[in-house]
Amino acid sequence: MENLFAFVIGGLYATALFMMLRRSIVKLVIGLMILSNAANLLILTGGGLVRGAPPLIPEGLEQSAGPMADPLPQALILTAIVISFGVLAFAVVLIRRAYEVIGADDMNKMKSTDL
């Protein structure tokens, strides 16, 4: 299962880099979204894919009796999702304003403007 995730994550990183190298600023933002999703999957896979019980230890025991899921990667991913949503919202507003001023989403046209 982890080998499949490795190929999926590699494909997502490759797709994100390809999209970020395009001239359109909309494709740049789509590439950033895919990159953040790939990073989240990488954190989840790095934490270990264990099907088990929630991370709760029964009363009277020092350790869990069976396998349990690691809550730290899940907490990091939740935080990363919130941060990436904020960055995406900012980027969408920035794209809209740049399109209103310049009239195009081409990065080369944005490079030649002095406002």
The 8 nearest C-alpha neighbors of each residue, nearest first, counted from 0:
[[1, 3, 2, 4, 48, 5, 44, 6],
 [0, 2, 4, 3, 5, 44, 48, 47],
 [3, 1, 5, 4, 0, 6, 7, 44],
 [4, 2, 6, 0, 1, 5, 7, 8],
 [3, 5, 7, 1, 2, 6, 8, 0],
 [4, 6, 2, 8, 3, 7, 9, 1],
 [7, 5, 9, 3, 4, 8, 10, 2],
 [8, 6, 4, 10, 9, 5, 11, 3],
 [7, 9, 11, 5, 10, 37, 6, 4],
 [8, 10, 6, 12, 11, 7, 5, 13],
 [11, 9, 7, 13, 8, 12, 14, 6],
 [10, 12, 8, 14, 9, 13, 37, 15],
 [11, 13, 15, 9, 14, 10, 34, 16],
 [14, 12, 10, 16, 11, 15, 17, 9],
 [13, 15, 11, 17, 12, 16, 10, 18],
 [16, 14, 30, 12, 18, 34, 17, 33],
 [15, 17, 19, 13, 18, 14, 12, 20],
 [18, 16, 14, 20, 15, 19, 13, 21],
 [17, 19, 30, 15, 16, 20, 21, 26],
 [18, 20, 27, 16, 30, 17, 21, 15],
 [19, 21, 17, 18, 16, 22, 27, 26],
 [22, 20, 18, 19, 23, 26, 27, 17],
 [23, 21, 106, 105, 24, 20, 107, 26],
 [24, 22, 105, 26, 25, 104, 21, 106],
 [23, 25, 27, 26, 104, 106, 22, 28],
 [26, 24, 28, 27, 23, 29, 104, 94],
 [27, 25, 29, 23, 24, 28, 18, 30],
 [26, 28, 19, 24, 30, 25, 29, 18],
 [27, 29, 31, 25, 30, 26, 32, 24],
 [30, 28, 26, 32, 31, 27, 33, 25],
 [31, 29, 15, 18, 27, 19, 33, 28],
 [30, 32, 28, 34, 29, 33, 35, 27],
 [33, 31, 29, 35, 30, 34, 28, 36],
 [32, 34, 36, 30, 15, 31, 35, 37],
 [35, 33, 31, 37, 15, 32, 36, 12],
 [34, 36, 38, 32, 37, 33, 31, 39],
 [37, 35, 39, 33, 38, 34, 40, 32],
 [38, 36, 34, 40, 39, 35, 8, 11],
 [37, 39, 41, 35, 36, 40, 34, 42],
 [40, 38, 36, 42, 41, 37, 76, 35],
 [41, 39, 43, 37, 42, 38, 44, 36],
 [40, 42, 38, 44, 39, 43, 45, 37],
 [43, 41, 45, 39, 40, 44, 72, 46],
 [42, 44, 40, 46, 41, 45, 72, 39],
 [43, 45, 41, 47, 46, 42, 40, 48],
 [46, 44, 42, 47, 43, 41, 48, 72],
 [47, 45, 43, 44, 72, 42, 48, 69],
 [48, 46, 44, 45, 49, 43, 69, 68],
 [47, 49, 44, 50, 46, 43, 1, 68],
 [50, 48, 47, 51, 68, 67, 66, 69],
 [51, 49, 48, 68, 52, 67, 66, 53],
 [52, 50, 67, 66, 68, 49, 53, 65],
 [51, 53, 67, 68, 54, 66, 50, 55],
 [52, 54, 55, 67, 68, 51, 69, 70],
 [55, 53, 67, 68, 52, 56, 69, 70],
 [54, 56, 53, 57, 63, 52, 67, 58],
 [57, 55, 63, 62, 58, 54, 60, 61],
 [56, 58, 60, 59, 55, 63, 62, 61],
 [59, 57, 60, 56, 61, 55, 62, 63],
 [58, 60, 57, 61, 56, 62, 63, 64],
 [61, 59, 62, 58, 57, 56, 63, 64],
 [60, 62, 59, 63, 56, 58, 57, 64],
 [63, 61, 60, 64, 56, 57, 65, 59],
 [62, 64, 56, 65, 61, 60, 66, 57],
 [63, 65, 62, 66, 56, 60, 57, 67],
 [66, 64, 63, 67, 51, 52, 62, 56],
 [67, 65, 51, 52, 68, 64, 63, 49],
 [66, 68, 51, 52, 54, 53, 65, 69],
 [67, 69, 51, 54, 53, 49, 70, 52],
 [68, 70, 71, 67, 54, 72, 46, 73],
 [71, 69, 73, 72, 74, 68, 54, 53],
 [70, 72, 74, 73, 69, 75, 46, 76],
 [73, 71, 75, 74, 43, 46, 70, 76],
 [72, 74, 76, 70, 71, 75, 77, 43],
 [75, 73, 71, 77, 76, 72, 70, 78],
 [76, 74, 72, 78, 73, 77, 79, 71],
 [75, 77, 79, 73, 78, 74, 39, 80],
 [78, 76, 80, 74, 79, 75, 73, 81],
 [77, 79, 75, 81, 76, 80, 82, 74],
 [78, 80, 76, 82, 77, 81, 83, 75],
 [81, 79, 77, 83, 78, 82, 76, 84],
 [82, 80, 84, 78, 79, 83, 85, 77],
 [81, 83, 79, 85, 84, 80, 86, 78],
 [84, 82, 86, 80, 85, 81, 79, 87],
 [83, 85, 87, 81, 82, 86, 80, 88],
 [86, 84, 88, 82, 83, 87, 89, 81],
 [85, 87, 83, 89, 84, 88, 90, 82],
 [86, 88, 84, 90, 85, 89, 83, 91],
 [89, 87, 85, 91, 90, 86, 84, 92],
 [90, 88, 86, 92, 87, 91, 93, 85],
 [89, 91, 93, 87, 92, 88, 94, 86],
 [90, 92, 94, 88, 93, 89, 87, 95],
 [93, 91, 95, 89, 90, 94, 96, 88],
 [92, 94, 90, 96, 91, 95, 97, 89],
 [95, 93, 97, 91, 96, 92, 90, 98],
 [96, 94, 98, 92, 93, 97, 91, 99],
 [95, 97, 99, 93, 98, 94, 92, 100],
 [96, 98, 94, 100, 99, 95, 101, 93],
 [97, 99, 102, 95, 101, 103, 96, 100],
 [100, 98, 96, 97, 102, 101, 95, 103],
 [99, 101, 97, 98, 102, 96, 103, 95],
 [102, 100, 98, 103, 99, 97, 109, 108],
 [101, 103, 98, 99, 100, 104, 97, 105],
 [104, 102, 98, 105, 101, 108, 97, 109],
 [103, 105, 23, 24, 98, 106, 25, 102],
 [104, 106, 23, 107, 108, 103, 22, 24],
 [105, 107, 109, 22, 108, 23, 110, 24],
 [108, 106, 110, 109, 105, 111, 22, 104],
 [109, 107, 110, 106, 105, 111, 112, 103],
 [110, 108, 106, 107, 111, 112, 105, 101],
 [109, 111, 107, 108, 112, 106, 113, 105],
 [110, 112, 109, 108, 113, 107, 106, 114],
 [113, 111, 109, 110, 114, 108, 101, 107],
 [114, 112, 111, 110, 109, 101, 108, 100],
 [113, 112, 100, 111, 101, 109, 110, 97]]
